Amino acid sequence: MAASGKSFLADAGYGEQELDANSALMELDKGLRSGKLGEQCEAVVRFPRLFQKYPFPILINSAFLKLADVFRVGNNFLRLCVLKVTQQSEKHLEKILNVDEFVKRVFSVIHSNDPVARAITLRMLGSMASIIPERKNAHHSIRQSLDSHDNVEVEAAIFAAANFSAQSKDFAVGICNKISEMIQGLATPVDLKLKLIPILQHMHHDASLASSSRQLLQQLVTSYPSTKMVIVTLHTFTLLAASSLVDIPKQIQLLLQYLKNDPRKAVKRLAIQDLKLLANKTPHTWSRENIQALCESALNTPYDSLKMGMLSVLSTLSGTIAIKQYFSSAPGAAATTAKSFDLVKLAQECCYHNNRGIAAHGVRILTNISASCQEKDLLPLEQDAVFGLEALLVLCSQDDSPGAQATLKITLTCMVKLVKCRPHLSQSVVESLLTQLHSAQDNARILMCHCLAAIAMQLPVLADGILGDLMDLYKLIGQSATDKKQELLVSLATVIFVSSQKALSTEIKTVIKQQLENASNGWTAYRIARQASRMGNHDMARELYQSLLTQVASEHFYFWLNSLKEFSHAEQCLTGLQEDNYSSALSCIAEALKSYHKGIASLTAASTPLNPLSFQCGFVKLRIDLLQAFSQLICTCNSLKTSPPPAIATTIAMTSGNDLQRCGRISNQALTLSLQMKHSMEEFRSLATRYGDLYQSSFDADSATLRNVELQQQSCLLISHAIEALILDPESASFQEYSSNGTAHVESEYERRMMSVFNHVLEEVESLNRKYAPVSYLASNTCLCNAVIALLKVPLSFQRYFFQKLQSTSIKLALSPSPRNPTEPIAVQNNQQLALKVEGVVQHGSKPGLFRKIQSVCLNVSSVLQSKSGQDYKIPIDNMTNEMEQRVEPHNDYFSTQFLLNFVILGTHNITVESSVIDSNGIVWKTGPKTTIFVKSLEDPYSQQVRLQQQQGQPPSQQQQQRTAYSRF
């Protein structure tokens, strides 16, 4: 938890942060000025850490200029250190503001008499190619150095030429002929040619350049048949084709030709490696003939290593669109059976191969075919896939080697995929897993438990009957306390929680607690409790959290565990709800709210500035408000029962034009209750909006957590819709927008049960609405109360993001101009515009882009007049406020943009800059942060002077009139 809190760093004022950065830079500068070489080198190598900590241009520009000075006057070892720092900090190079000055200091070393110094300079220029792609002096130096007699300098020139070719079209066009002459020249040594050839992969800037490079590579592959030359040339060929896109089909044919005809294993391996690259990048360009040729080569090769490589290419293709093209475009496809396809023959032949890797690829191909191809003649392959998977499971579960474990992971992944696409196969797959679970190695057991849990989350295939076997295994494992056994205890407990769809029996809880007391540490018990909370087994979770309270050393951890205990107790209170017993329902909700309020107090105490637990607090507060809204709704329904409406209520309501009076007696009491019902509906809609806001602010959450938030939002919308349809406005209620909820693919047991409740409530409301017009008060009250109880009876699932943050993304903003003191306003004259520059840095945790990636950042700038000074002039409303929005795409996690703001009205204005992110699917996420600065709009001196003169009754002088006319232009 603490480690994941880095993204919640509190935003300090930019001025204060800049001061810290300056002091850090001064410290390093002191080291650079030291007379000792060791201290200078130490200072240089600490710069990347400084860039990571303070990634804004103002510091990076100063730091790189200091490094350029060291590069200019230092020795070669210091230059080498600066080069390494530059290469490590490549993504910060574009933040250098004084590029000319930086390049000038570095480039001065190119004129040195020392070839090593020139070589380091060339590598430095090559590393900076992204910011100086069109510098002609750099281009000229690289060309000149390619003709050098010093090998070190020539190799550095080749490195620089490759980097500049990738960035600059002009350089690539200019250097292409030079590279061709050197490669074809007899005077060029072979090892140098091998280093020059890869430069040609960057000649993809236009079609003619790519075509001429491809012709040269074709000549080389024919003229130089040695193994090394063929391997380098073919690989460059592939990379060029992958970048230029137009020649990929030709390249696939060329590689298949070498795979089939060239007898050298090294060339065949290279061809397979490149085919895998093209299969991943452009599977849609593979024709049926290409796949057929690869199948024939795999069937004919006697070497297992080559066969496994070809099968890995085919297994990659089998999971893409290429597999459908293979089966659909077959000649005479209608008459051809599945067994007659070479790909199927190959996969069936390999399923039981004595090499585990080959067998794994075989079953993966069969699984992918079964999952993606729905044709009837391909259905028998399902059984072949299941048999192959079971055979591999038996083989790998007994072996503890890393290779066997890797194969087992592939096997279990295929099992989950097959069961997801073919639910009728689930029973046989689960039975084989349970059978092997007893005799397998511990490493294999952990993976198999994960697989069982993944299958059971999608389909209710684990019956109560298998709990006995699982509990016996749990007792057996609990006798040992090794790390693997601890991991296995958690995995097996998860399967037990998933398989027991109802509450855990006392016997199961006793066994789990006994084993935890005997052989586990506190961390294992916490992980099991966390899984129990995720699966809705709150009674078990509460007992485990209670037992852990005295085992933590930090008060923050104590308050965290105490809050989890209270939340579990609150949810446990709701499991005793019964339909048609509304008084007990109210008491259960009241008890749950009592525990929730205790829990939120503990949760607030557990938060720290580095880890504010914002999602957890937001989720729990919404849950509290939702329970209060449910309680209020049941109270309102009970109140309606005590004041039943007369039979003529509807007639009188229609006559008087007040639809709300239909709900009760034509009295103040009935009207009050009706208004309460309307208020209740609005409250549920407000809760749905707040759940939507929580969803939008959870950019780093996993999909299961987001789905959970979405289900809470849908439950609020469902109840508000039911109130409207049954009581407030039956005629205009529409059911169409709610009827599609059940069609989505269900990912968990919690979602399955919630969707079942949603559908049941909708059917009840719709049937009541159609049968009775208007709906009787008794039927509508009963329906609403039962809907609330049905929703609360589904145990709430606390998903992963509540406990654990796998992805961490945050944005730091810097505004300029920025005051030294955050409370001080920036002075601006009212006849001028303020150019507000907004810079930002995207910061990531250890797994960037695990769930979603930032495509662009949306910046919203708004200003509000806080206090007005001077006379109150009549000014158009457009000039009173600023409201602007811009979208910028971060490059190397950095973005920058500017806004022009008007402050015509004199006084203090509050400017707010808020950022939100847009992911690769175009979804907007309100991640923040929100930064505020103050601007004081002052009257310009000339206008002030004119106003004062007018007040004194003096006409403006001629000179002033001329100034006025002049100032307008």
Residue pairs with C-beta under 8 A, 6 or more apart in sequence:
1 560
1 611
1 803
1 804
2 610
2 611
4 611
4 804
4 805
4 808
4 845
5 608
5 610
5 611
6 610
6 808
6 810
6 843
6 845
7 700
7 805
7 808
7 809
7 810
7 843
7 845
8 610
8 611
8 612
8 614
8 810
9 610
9 810
10 609
10 610
11 812
11 813
11 929
11 931
13 822
14 814
14 815
14 818
15 818
15 819
15 820
15 821
15 822
17 54
18 56
18 58
18 59
20 54
21 50
21 53
21 54
21 56
21 59
22 59
24 50
24 53
24 54
25 50
25 59
25 62
25 63
25 66
28 43
28 46
28 47
28 50
28 63
28 66
29 43
29 66
30 43
31 39
31 40
31 42
31 43
31 46
32 40
32 43
32 44
32 66
32 69
32 70
34 40
34 43
37 75
37 77
37 78
40 70
40 74
40 78
41 77
41 78
41 81
44 67
44 70
44 78
44 81
44 82
44 85
45 81
45 84
45 85
47 63
47 67
47 85
47 89
48 85
48 88
48 89
50 59
50 63
51 59
51 60
51 63
51 89
51 92
54 60
55 92
55 95
55 812
55 841
55 843
55 893
55 894
56 95
56 814
56 839
56 841
57 95
57 96
57 97
57 839
57 896
58 97
60 92
60 95
60 96
61 95
61 96
61 97
61 98
64 93
64 96
64 102
65 98
65 101
65 102
65 105
67 82
67 85
67 86
68 82
68 101
68 102
68 105
68 106
69 105
70 78
70 82
71 78
71 79
71 82
71 105
71 106
71 109
71 124
72 105
72 106
72 108
72 109
74 82
76 114
76 116
76 117
76 120
79 109
79 117
79 120
79 121
79 124
80 120
82 124
83 120
83 123
83 124
83 127
86 93
86 124
86 127
86 128
87 127
90 127
90 130
90 892
91 892
91 893
91 894
92 892
92 894
93 128
93 130
93 131
94 130
94 131
94 891
94 892
94 894
95 894
96 102
96 131
99 131
99 132
103 128
103 132
103 135
103 138
106 121
106 124
106 125
106 128
107 121
107 125
107 137
107 138
107 141
109 117
109 118
109 120
109 121
110 118
110 121
110 122
110 125
110 141
112 118
112 121
115 148
115 150
115 152
115 153
116 152
116 153
118 145
118 153
118 156
119 150
119 152
119 153
119 155
119 156
120 156
122 141
122 142
122 145
122 153
122 156
122 157
122 159
122 160
123 156
123 159
123 160
125 132
125 138
125 141
125 142
125 160
126 142
126 156
126 159
126 160
126 161
126 162
126 163
126 164
127 163
129 160
129 163
129 164
129 166
129 167
129 168
130 167
132 138
133 164
133 167
133 168
133 171
134 168
134 170
134 171
138 160
138 164
139 164
139 168
139 170
139 171
139 174
139 175
142 157
142 160
142 161
142 164
142 175
143 174
143 175
143 178
145 153
145 154
145 156
145 157
145 160
146 154
146 157
146 158
146 161
146 178
146 182
148 154
148 157
154 192
155 195
158 195
158 196
158 199
161 171
161 175
161 179
161 199
162 198
162 199
162 202
164 171
164 172
164 175
165 171
165 172
165 175
165 199
165 202
165 203
166 202
169 205
169 206
172 202
172 203
172 205
172 209
173 205
173 209
175 199
176 200
176 203
176 209
176 212
176 213
179 196
179 199
179 200
180 216
182 188
182 192
182 193
182 196
183 193
183 196
183 197
183 216
183 220
184 219
188 196
190 226
190 228
190 229
193 224
193 229
194 228
194 229
194 232
197 217
197 220
197 229
197 232
197 233
197 236
198 232
198 235
198 236
198 239
200 213
200 216
200 217
200 236
200 240
201 236
201 239
201 240
201 243
202 243
203 209
203 210
203 212
203 213
203 240
204 210
204 213
204 240
204 243
204 244
207 244
207 246
210 240
210 244
210 246
210 247
213 240
214 237
214 240
214 241
214 247
217 233
217 236
217 237
217 240
220 229
220 233
221 229
221 230
221 233
221 234
221 237
224 230
224 233
227 264
227 266
227 267
230 258
230 262
230 264
230 267
230 270
231 266
231 267
231 270
234 254
234 255
234 258
234 267
234 270
234 271
234 274
235 270
235 273
235 274
237 251
237 254
238 251
238 255
238 274
238 277
238 278
240 247
241 247
241 248
241 250
241 251
241 278
242 248
242 251
242 277
242 278
242 281
242 282
245 282
248 278
248 282
248 285
249 285
249 287
249 290
251 274
251 278
252 275
252 278
252 285
252 286
252 290
253 290
255 271
255 274
255 275
255 278
256 271
256 275
256 290
256 293
256 294
256 297
258 267
258 268
258 271
259 268
259 271
259 272
259 275
259 294
259 297
259 310
260 293
260 296
260 297
262 268
262 271
265 303
265 305
265 306
268 306
269 305
269 306
269 309
272 306
272 309
272 310
272 312
272 313
273 309
275 294
275 313
276 309
276 312
276 313
276 316
278 285
278 286
279 286
279 313
279 316
279 317
279 320
279 322
280 316
283 316
283 317
283 320
283 321
283 322
284 320
284 321
284 322
284 325
286 317
286 322
286 325
287 325
287 329
288 325
288 326
288 329
288 330
291 314
291 317
291 322
291 326
291 343
292 326
292 342
292 343
294 310
294 313
294 314
295 314
295 342
295 343
295 345
295 346
296 342
297 310
298 307
298 310
298 311
298 314
298 346
299 342
299 345
299 346
299 349
301 307
301 310
304 355
304 358
307 350
307 358
308 355
308 357
308 358
308 361
311 346
311 350
311 358
311 361
311 362
311 365
312 361
314 343
314 346
314 361
314 365
315 361
315 364
315 365
315 368
317 323
318 343
318 364
318 365
318 368
318 369
318 372
319 368
319 372
323 368
323 369
323 372
323 373
324 372
324 373
326 341
326 343
327 333
327 341
327 369
327 373
327 375
327 378
330 336
330 341
337 377
338 344
338 375
338 377
338 378
338 380
338 381
339 345
339 380
343 365
343 369
344 366
344 369
344 381
346 362
346 365
347 362
347 363
347 365
347 366
347 369
348 362
348 366
348 384
349 362
350 358
350 359
350 361
350 362
351 359
351 362
351 363
351 366
351 384
351 387
351 388
351 391
352 359
352 388
352 391
353 359
353 362
356 392
356 395
356 396
356 403
356 404
356 407
357 403
357 407
359 388
359 391
359 392
359 395
359 407
360 392
360 407
360 410
360 411
362 388
363 385
363 388
363 389
363 392
363 410
363 411
363 414
364 410
364 414
366 381
366 384
366 385
366 388
367 385
367 389
367 414
367 417
367 418
368 417
369 378
369 381
369 385
370 378
370 379
370 381
370 382
370 385
370 418
370 421
370 422
371 417
371 418
371 420
371 421
371 422
382 418
382 422
382 425
385 414
385 418
386 418
386 425
386 428
386 429
389 411
389 414
389 415
389 418
389 429
389 432
390 432
392 407
392 408
392 411
393 408
393 411
393 412
393 415
393 432
393 433
393 436
393 448
394 436
395 404
396 404
396 405
396 407
396 408
396 411
396 444
397 408
397 436
397 439
397 440
397 441
397 444
397 445
397 448
398 439
398 440
398 441
398 444
399 441
399 444
400 441
400 443
400 444
404 444
405 443
405 444
405 447
408 444
408 447
409 447
412 447
412 448
412 450
412 451
415 429
415 433
415 451
415 455
416 451
416 454
416 455
416 458
418 425
418 429
419 425
419 426
419 429
419 455
419 458
419 459
420 458
423 459
426 455
426 459
426 461
427 461
429 455
430 452
430 455
430 456
430 461
430 462
433 448
433 451
433 452
434 452
434 466
434 469
436 444
436 448
437 445
437 448
437 449
437 452
437 473
438 469
438 473
440 448
442 482
442 484
442 485
442 488
443 484
445 488
445 491
445 492
446 484
446 487
446 488
446 491
449 488
449 491
449 492
449 494
449 495
450 491
452 462
452 495
452 498
453 491
453 494
453 495
453 498
455 461
456 462
456 495
456 498
456 499
456 749
457 498
457 747
457 748
457 749
458 746
458 747
458 748
460 501
460 749
460 752
462 495
462 498
462 499
463 499
464 499
464 500
466 499
467 496
467 499
467 500
467 508
470 492
470 495
470 496
470 499
471 496
471 508
471 511
473 492
474 489
474 492
474 493
474 496
474 511
474 512
474 515
475 511
475 515
477 485
477 488
477 489
477 492
477 515
478 485
478 489
478 514
478 515
478 516
478 518
478 519
478 520
479 518
479 519
480 519
481 519
481 520
485 519
486 520
486 521
486 523
486 524
489 515
489 516
489 519
489 520
489 524
489 528
490 524
490 527
490 528
490 531
493 512
493 528
493 531
493 532
494 531
494 535
496 504
496 508
496 512
497 504
497 531
497 532
497 535
497 537
497 540
498 535
498 749
500 508
500 537
501 749
503 537
503 539
503 575
504 537
504 539
504 540
509 539
509 540
509 543
512 528
512 540
513 543
513 544
513 547
516 524
516 525
516 528
516 544
522 548
522 551
522 552
525 544
525 547
525 548
526 544
526 548
526 561
528 544
529 540
529 541
529 544
529 545
529 548
529 564
530 541
530 803
532 538
532 540
532 541
532 544
533 541
533 564
533 567
533 568
533 797
533 798
533 802
533 803
534 797
534 798
534 799
534 800
535 749
535 797
536 571
536 749
536 750
536 794
536 795
536 796
536 797
537 795
538 568
538 569
538 571
538 572
538 575
538 795
538 796
539 568
539 572
539 575
541 564
541 568
542 565
542 568
542 569
542 572
545 561
545 562
545 564
545 565
545 568
546 565
548 561
549 558
549 561
549 562
549 565
552 558
552 561
555 605
556 605
556 606
556 607
556 608
557 606
559 602
559 603
559 605
559 606
560 602
560 603
560 606
562 599
562 602
563 599
563 600
563 602
563 603
563 606
564 599
565 599
566 595
566 596
566 598
566 599
566 602
567 595
567 596
567 599
567 620
567 798
569 595
570 591
570 592
570 593
570 594
570 595
570 596
570 599
571 592
571 795
571 796
573 588
573 591
573 592
573 595
574 588
574 589
574 592
574 792
574 793
574 795
575 793
575 795
576 584
576 588
577 584
577 585
577 588
577 789
577 792
577 793
578 584
578 585
578 789
579 786
579 789
579 790
580 782
580 785
580 786
582 634
582 637
582 638
582 785
585 634
585 785
585 788
585 789
585 792
586 631
586 634
586 635
589 627
589 630
589 631
589 634
589 792
590 631
592 627
593 624
593 627
593 628
593 631
596 620
596 623
596 624
596 627
597 624
599 620
600 617
600 620
600 621
600 624
603 613
603 616
603 617
603 620
604 617
606 613
607 613
607 617
614 697
615 694
615 697
615 698
615 701
615 801
615 802
616 802
618 694
618 697
619 694
619 709
619 802
622 687
622 690
622 691
622 694
622 712
623 712
623 796
625 687
625 690
626 687
626 712
626 715
626 716
627 792
629 680
629 683
629 684
629 687
629 716
630 719
630 788
630 791
630 792
632 676
632 680
632 683
633 680
633 719
633 723
633 784
633 785
633 788
634 785
634 788
636 673
636 676
636 677
636 680
637 781
637 784
637 785
638 781
639 673
639 676
640 663
640 664
640 673
640 677
640 777
640 781
641 777
641 778
641 781
643 664
643 665
643 667
643 669
643 670
643 673
644 664
644 665
644 777
644 778
645 662
645 663
645 664
645 665
645 670
645 777
646 665
646 666
649 661
649 662
649 663
649 664
649 665
649 666
649 670
650 662
650 774
652 661
652 666
653 659
653 660
653 661
653 662
653 666
654 662
656 666
658 671
659 728
659 729
660 671
660 674
660 675
660 678
660 728
661 670
661 671
661 674
662 674
662 774
663 670
663 673
663 674
663 677
663 727
663 777
664 670
664 671
664 673
664 674
664 777
674 727
677 723
677 727
677 728
678 728
680 723
681 720
681 723
681 724
681 728
682 720
684 716
684 717
684 719
684 720
684 723
685 716
685 717
685 720
687 716
688 713
688 714
688 716
688 717
688 720
691 709
691 710
691 712
691 713
691 716
692 713
693 926
694 709
695 706
695 709
695 710
695 713
696 924
696 925
696 926
697 925
697 926
697 927
697 928
698 705
698 706
698 709
698 801
698 925
699 809
699 852
699 917
699 919
699 925
699 927
700 801
700 805
700 806
700 807
700 808
700 809
700 851
701 709
701 801
701 851
702 799
702 800
702 801
702 806
702 807
702 851
703 747
703 851
704 747
704 748
704 799
704 800
705 799
705 800
705 801
705 802
707 747
707 748
707 751
708 750
708 751
708 797
708 799
711 750
711 751
711 754
714 741
714 754
714 758
715 754
715 758
715 791
717 738
718 738
718 758
718 761
718 762
718 787
718 791
719 784
719 787
719 788
719 791
721 733
721 738
721 765
722 761
722 765
722 783
722 784
722 787
723 784
724 733
725 733
725 735
725 765
725 766
725 769
726 765
726 768
726 769
726 775
726 779
726 780
726 783
726 784
727 775
727 780
730 769
730 773
730 774
730 775
733 769
735 762
735 765
735 766
738 758
738 762
739 762
741 755
741 758
741 759
742 755
742 758
742 759
746 752
746 755
748 797
750 794
750 795
750 797
753 794
754 791
754 794
757 787
757 790
757 791
757 794
760 790
761 783
761 787
761 790
761 791
764 783
764 786
764 787
765 783
765 787
768 775
768 779
768 780
768 783
769 775
772 779
800 806
805 845
806 847
806 850
806 851
807 845
807 847
807 848
807 849
807 850
807 851
807 852
808 844
808 845
808 846
808 847
809 842
809 843
809 844
809 845
809 848
809 854
809 917
809 927
810 842
810 843
810 927
810 929
811 840
811 841
811 842
811 843
811 857
811 915
811 917
811 927
811 928
811 929
812 840
812 841
812 843
812 929
813 838
813 839
813 840
813 913
813 915
813 929
813 931
814 838
814 839
814 840
815 836
815 837
815 838
815 839
815 913
815 931
815 933
816 836
816 837
816 839
817 826
817 834
817 836
818 933
819 825
819 826
819 933
819 934
822 933
823 934
824 934
825 908
825 933
825 934
825 935
825 936
826 834
826 933
826 934
826 935
826 936
827 935
827 936
827 938
828 834
828 903
828 935
828 936
828 937
828 938
829 937
829 938
829 939
829 940
830 903
830 904
830 905
830 906
830 937
830 938
830 939
830 940
830 943
831 940
831 943
832 940
833 900
833 901
833 902
834 900
834 901
834 903
834 935
835 898
835 899
835 900
836 861
836 898
836 899
836 900
836 901
836 911
836 913
837 896
837 897
837 898
838 859
838 861
838 896
838 897
838 898
838 899
838 913
839 894
839 895
839 896
840 857
840 859
840 890
840 894
840 895
840 896
840 915
841 893
841 894
842 854
842 857
842 890
842 893
842 894
842 895
843 893
844 893
852 919
852 920
852 921
852 923
853 919
853 920
854 890
854 917
854 918
854 919
855 889
855 917
855 918
855 919
855 920
855 922
856 887
856 888
856 889
856 890
856 917
856 918
857 887
857 888
857 889
857 890
857 895
857 915
857 916
857 917
857 918
858 885
858 886
858 887
858 915
858 916
858 917
858 918
858 924
859 885
859 886
859 887
859 888
859 897
859 913
859 914
859 915
860 884
860 885
860 913
860 914
860 915
860 916
861 882
861 883
861 884
861 885
861 899
861 901
861 911
861 912
861 913
862 881
862 882
862 883
862 884
862 911
862 912
862 914
863 881
863 882
863 901
863 903
863 909
863 910
863 911
863 912
863 935
864 881
864 909
864 910
864 912
865 880
865 881
865 905
865 907
865 908
865 909
865 910
866 907
866 908
866 909
866 910
866 934
867 907
867 908
868 905
868 906
868 907
869 906
869 907
869 908
870 906
870 907
870 939
873 905
875 904
875 905
879 902
879 904
879 905
880 904
880 905
882 899
882 901
882 902
882 911
884 899
884 901
886 897
886 899
887 918
888 895
888 896
888 897
889 895
901 911
901 935
903 909
903 935
903 937
904 937
905 937
906 937
906 938
906 939
907 936
907 937
908 934
908 935
908 936
908 937
909 934
909 935
909 936
909 937
910 932
910 934
911 932
911 933
911 934
911 935
912 930
912 931
912 932
913 930
913 931
913 932
913 933
914 928
914 929
914 930
914 931
915 927
915 928
915 929
915 930
916 924
916 925
916 926
916 927
916 928
917 924
917 925
917 927
918 924
918 925
919 925
939 947
942 960
942 963
942 964
942 967
945 960
946 956
946 960
946 964
949 955
949 956
950 956
956 964
